[in-house]
C-alpha cells in the first residue's frame, strides 16, 4: 500500500509535465483520466484511514482535512477546466499548487518531509517583518526611480518607455535584487548621465547586500531553531 501510494503521488505530481502548457504535451483527456485515477486512489486510501481510525481522531487530524480539501479542489478545477475547453475558453489549472499536499500529508510520507514542512511553516511568521522592511525599501526606491527618470522621456534599447510605469519599475528593481538584469536595467539612465549610476549602486548595496543577507540569516536561524525543538518523527 505504501509503494502504491508513493507511485500515485509521483504520477500526480508528474502530470504537470504533460498538461498544457507542457514540456511533453498529451491530450487533455489522457491527463484528466490519469488525474481522476490518482484522486480516486487518494480518496480510497483516506477512506481506509477512516475505517481503521476512531471517528474523533480522524476528524481532528488536520492532515486528513487537508487531503480532502485538496481532492475537492482538484476535482472542481478539473471539471471547470474541462467545461471551459468545450467552449474554447482559455484557462489555467490553478489546482496544481495543491498537489504537493498529498506528498506531505499522507501517513506514508517520511517524517523528515513533514518536519521540514512544519519548520518552514513555523518560520514564515518570524521572517515577515524582515520581508516587509525589504518590500518597503523596494517600493521607496521604485518611487524615487519614477521621480528621477519618469519625466526624462528615456527609452530602453528596444525603444520602449523607460521607468515611466510604477509597477513595471517595482518589477525591474525586484529583478535587479538578484542582479539578473544588471547592468542592463541602468544603461538608459547611465547613457543620459553617468551620475545616475549612483542610484543603482545604492539600491544594490541596500537591498542585495544588506537586506538579502539579513533575510537569509533570519530564515536560516529560525528554521534551524524550529527544526531542533521538534521531537524526532513527531506528527501534528
N, C-alpha and C positions, 0 to 999 in steps of 0.2 A: 504493500500500500504506500509505503514511503517513497519507493522508487517511482511508482506510477504518479504520485502527486508531484514529485520533482519534475518528471517528464512533461506533464501537462502545464506546469508553471513555466518551464523553459519554452514550451511550444507557444504559450500565450504571449510571453514577452517577445518571442522571435517574430510574431506576426507583424510587428512594426516594420520589418524589412521588406514585407511583401504587400503592405497596404498603401494605397495612394496617399501622399507621394512616397514612392517606394524605391529602394535600391534595385530590387528584383521584382517587378510588378506581377501580381497574379490577379485573375478575375475576382471581382468583389464577392461573387457567390462562393468561391472556394475559401477565401479568408473568413467570410461570415460563417460558413459551416464549421470551420475549424475553431473559431472563437466560441460559437454556441456549444460545441462539444466540450471545450475546456471549461466553460462556465457550468455546464451540467455536471461534469466531474467534480468541480469545486463544491457545487451545491450538494451533490451526493455525499462528499466527504464531510461537509458541515452537518448534514442530516445524521450521518453516522456518529459524529461527536455528540449531537443532541440526544441520541438514543442511549449512549453509554455514560452520559453525564447527568447529574442532578439538575432539575429544571432551574432552580435558583442560581446554581453555579454557572450554568451555561449562559443565561441571560445577563449575568453580572460581568462576564468576561468581555472586555472591550474588543479583544481580537476577533471574537465571533461576530460582534456587531459590525466591525469594520469590513469583514469579509462579505457579510450580507449586503451592506450598503454598496460595496464595490461591484458585486454581481448585479445588483439592481441598476446601478448607474451604467454599467457596461451594456446590459440588455437594452436599456432605454436609449442610449446613444446609438447602438447598432440599429434599432428599429427606426429612429428618426433619420439616420444617415441613409438607410435603405429606401425609405419613402421619398426623401429629397432627390435621390438618384433617379427614381422613377419619373420625376418631373423635371429632370435635367437641371436641378438646382445644386450649385457647387457648395460644399460644406466640408468641415473637418471632423476628424474623430477625436473629440476632446477627452474621451474617457481613457485614452492611452496612459494618461498620467496616473491613473489609479491602479494600473496593473502591477506595479511593484508591491502593492499592499498584500497580494496573495503570497509573495515570496517572504514577506516579513511576518505575517500574522498566522500562517498555518503552524500547527503544533510540530509538524515535521521539520520546520525550518531550524537551522542551527541557532543555538542560544547566542553565539557571538554576533550574528546578524541583528538579532533583536536588541542585544545590549548596545551595539554600535548605534542603532537607530534611536534608542531611548536616550543615549548620551547626546546625540545631535539635537533631539527634541528638547532636552533639558538645557542645552547650551544656547539655543536660539534667543530666549528672553534676555539673557545676560549680555548678548552682543548687540542687542537692539539699540542701545544708547550710542555705542560707537558707530553703528551703521547710520543712525540719524544724524550724527555730527558730520560724518562723511558726506551724506546727501545734502546737508545744509551748505557745506563748503562747495560742493559741486554746483548747486543752484546759484550761490552767490557769485562764483567765478563765471558761470554762464551769463548771469545778468550783467556783470562787468564787461564780458566779451560783446554782448549785444550793444552796450553803450559805446564801446570803443570802436567797433567795426561795422555796426549795423547801418550807419548813415554815410559810409565812405564809398558805397557802390563797388565794393570789391567783388571779384569773381574767382572761382576755382579754376584749375587747369582745364576742366571740362566745360567751362563757360557758364557754370551755374552760380546763382547768388551765394555770396559767402557771408555766413554768420548774420543772417537777417531774420531768421525764424528762431524763436527762443527754444522750442522743443528740439529742433534739429541741433542747436548749439549744445544743449544738455547731452544729447546722444553722442555728438562728436567728442565732447570733452570726457564723457564716460569712457569712450573707446580709448582716448588718449591716456587715461589712467593706466591702461595695460601697455601703453607705448606702441600699440599695434599700428596706429596711423601717424606715428612720429617719424620725421618732421613734416610730413606732407600737409597735415592739418594747419600748420602755422605758416606755410610758404606764401600764400597770398598776402597775409599781413606783413610778413618779413620783406617781401618784394616792395611793398608800399613804404615801409620804414623799418630798418633793422632794429630800432628801439622796441618794437612790439614783441620781439623775441623774449624780452624780459617778462612779459605777462605769462607766456607759456612755460618759461623756466620756473617762475614762481609757482605756477599751477602744478607742475610735475613734482617739485620739491615738497609742497604741502600735501598733495593728495596721493602721489605714488610712493614717495619715500617715507613720509611721516604717517599718514592715515592708513595706508595699506600695511605697513609694518606693525602699527598699533593694532589694527584689526586682526592680523594674523596671530599676534601674540595673545590677544584676548580669546580668540577662538581656540587656540591650542591649549592654553592654561585651563580654561573652563571645561573643555572636552576631556582633558586628562583627569581633572578633578572629579567629574561625574563618572568617568569610567572606573576610577579607583574605589569610589564609595559604593558602587553597585555590587551586591553579592554575586559571586560567580554562578552563572546559569539561572539566576532568579527570574521569574516572569512577573509581569504586572498582575 
